[in-house]
């Protein structure tokens, strides 16, 4: 069986009727449990102008998570690079590296992490061009290599550190796989956003990969929604609630976060709704521990992935915690 690393992506989602304060508290509690259970890494996301997600500044949250953990790798899934200055991102993550040496990952992406209006306010110079993103990634690597020379002299990202955080390129369409391969970066395919083209993107990445100092060999992780429950009935309820949320997000009708299952179980879906929910099923894995384990093994083996990063949204925080606990147990990680 393929030796699969298991990790967690958490977005600090706010359930209907709950608060951002509690969402962040749940993330803090989850990372501590994830470390105890033996997860490889724990990433947090960057989203903006979304009332149901508290995670807007991963670099701030990572600093706190580093203070309450000892061994688990921590990172961004990801920093939406066009929203920021490459120099500032380099400084943020070098500082994080000094706080938690050898434990920091820098996952980067080019999506806005919200709507384009908000992205334009975050960075008025953002023209949403692919070539601008490529230039920013180049600049980021140059700052990490202390190799930026201006007409006024050398500019360094401070603090200078002994080891640089590994850079992972996030993609949900495969277009960034070429860039990750050519630059010698890790590849993180966001299947939780789109299941289209994941295998092909990974094949391209592995074929074109150019070794780098941090990544002498290609490394691939797939991020996907994973809902694990003690019974098939409970797993089906969690899956239904997730698919309902996907549908409402696509319609622009998700206003108050994840609702309880009891509130949406009799929702009057149209035939079009059901087709969209069926299509979105490819973005998640759900079932009992044995069922979920087999699906994860099949996915990692079929797509030649080294790691599966599990994400989950549930109305009740205890359902999310139980899902990750069961996943750790079935893969023999939990103490």
NORKAZI-V658053 format. One record per residue. N is the residue number from 1. D_FIRST is the distance of its C-alpha to the first C-alpha in Angstrom with 2 decimals. Layout:
BEGIN
N;D_FIRST  N;D_FIRST
END
This chain:
BEGIN
1;0.00  2;3.79  3;6.31  4;8.61  5;12.23  6;14.35  7;18.05  8;21.17  9;23.92  10;27.17  11;30.34  12;32.78  13;33.77  14;37.03  15;37.20  16;40.43  17;43.14  18;41.34  19;42.06  20;40.51  21;41.20  22;39.01  23;36.23  24;36.11  25;36.35  26;33.30  27;31.35  28;32.55  29;31.60  30;28.11  31;27.31  32;28.43  33;26.26  34;23.22  35;23.89  36;24.21  37;20.94  38;19.03  39;18.50  40;18.25  41;21.17  42;23.79  43;25.69  44;28.92  45;30.58  46;34.01  47;36.00  48;39.74  49;42.37  50;39.98  51;41.51  52;38.33  53;36.35  54;37.60  55;35.32  56;37.70  57;37.54  58;34.09  59;35.66  60;37.89  61;35.29  62;32.85  63;35.73  64;36.14  65;32.46  66;32.44  67;35.38  68;33.73  69;30.36  70;29.56  71;26.07  72;24.10  73;24.24  74;26.71  75;27.50  76;28.92  77;27.21  78;29.54  79;32.98  80;34.73  81;36.29  82;39.24  83;40.53  84;41.09  85;42.56  86;40.07  87;42.06  88;41.87  89;38.10  90;37.82  91;40.20  92;38.48  93;35.08  94;36.65  95;38.43  96;35.27  97;33.76  98;36.79  99;36.25  100;32.58  101;31.98  102;28.48  103;27.23  104;28.46  105;26.82  106;29.04  107;27.60  108;30.29  109;31.11  110;34.22  111;34.60  112;37.59  113;35.76  114;38.47  115;41.45  116;43.18  117;46.41  118;44.80  119;42.94  120;46.33  121;47.84  122;45.12  123;45.74  124;48.86  125;48.04  126;44.83  127;45.40  128;41.89  129;41.63  130;38.44  131;40.27  132;41.28  133;37.70  134;36.78  135;39.80  136;38.82  137;35.35  138;37.16  139;39.62  140;36.97  141;35.42  142;38.94  143;39.76  144;36.68  145;37.87  146;41.48  147;42.59  148;44.77  149;48.35  150;51.02  151;54.70  152;55.46  153;53.04  154;49.48  155;47.65  156;44.87  157;42.44  158;43.39  159;42.19  160;40.95  161;37.76  162;36.04  163;32.55  164;32.10  165;29.74  166;26.97  167;27.84  168;25.35  169;26.62  170;26.22  171;26.54  172;26.45  173;27.86  174;26.36  175;29.76  176;28.92  177;25.88  178;28.44  179;30.11  180;27.04  181;26.09  182;29.69  183;30.16  184;26.98  185;25.83  186;22.56  187;21.87  188;21.49  189;21.56  190;23.29  191;21.93  192;23.80  193;26.89  194;26.07  195;23.22  196;25.09  197;23.90  198;20.77  199;18.77  200;21.95  201;22.73  202;19.47  203;20.01  204;23.56  205;22.67  206;20.29  207;22.86  208;25.85  209;24.57  210;27.21  211;26.14  212;28.02  213;28.81  214;26.59  215;23.77  216;23.66  217;20.42  218;19.61  219;17.82  220;16.98  221;16.78  222;17.37  223;19.79  224;20.02  225;21.92  226;19.98  227;22.04  228;20.72  229;23.32  230;24.05  231;25.30  232;24.91  233;28.55  234;28.18  235;25.18  236;27.33  237;30.20  238;28.27  239;26.96  240;30.52  241;31.99  242;29.66  243;30.50  244;34.13  245;34.03  246;32.54  247;35.37  248;38.04  249;36.91  250;37.15  251;40.61  252;41.65  253;42.45  254;40.20  255;42.84  256;42.05  257;38.32  258;35.92  259;38.08  260;37.36  261;35.86  262;39.16  263;40.99  264;39.09  265;37.88  266;40.99  267;41.20  268;42.97  269;40.44  270;41.79  271;40.13  272;39.37  273;37.78  274;35.47  275;34.41  276;33.60  277;31.62  278;29.60  279;28.96  280;27.89  281;25.28  282;22.85  283;23.20  284;21.68  285;19.05  286;20.70  287;20.41  288;19.77  289;16.96  290;14.81  291;15.75  292;15.17  293;11.67  294;10.71  295;12.89  296;11.48  297;7.86  298;9.91  299;12.22  300;10.21  301;8.50  302;11.99  303;13.92  304;12.04  305;12.59  306;11.92  307;13.22  308;14.38  309;17.95  310;19.17  311;22.87  312;25.01  313;28.67  314;30.23  315;33.89  316;33.54  317;31.96  318;30.75  319;28.57  320;26.77  321;26.42  322;25.13  323;22.53  324;21.07  325;21.49  326;19.59  327;16.68  328;16.67  329;17.02  330;14.25  331;11.70  332;13.62  333;15.59  334;19.03  335;21.51
END
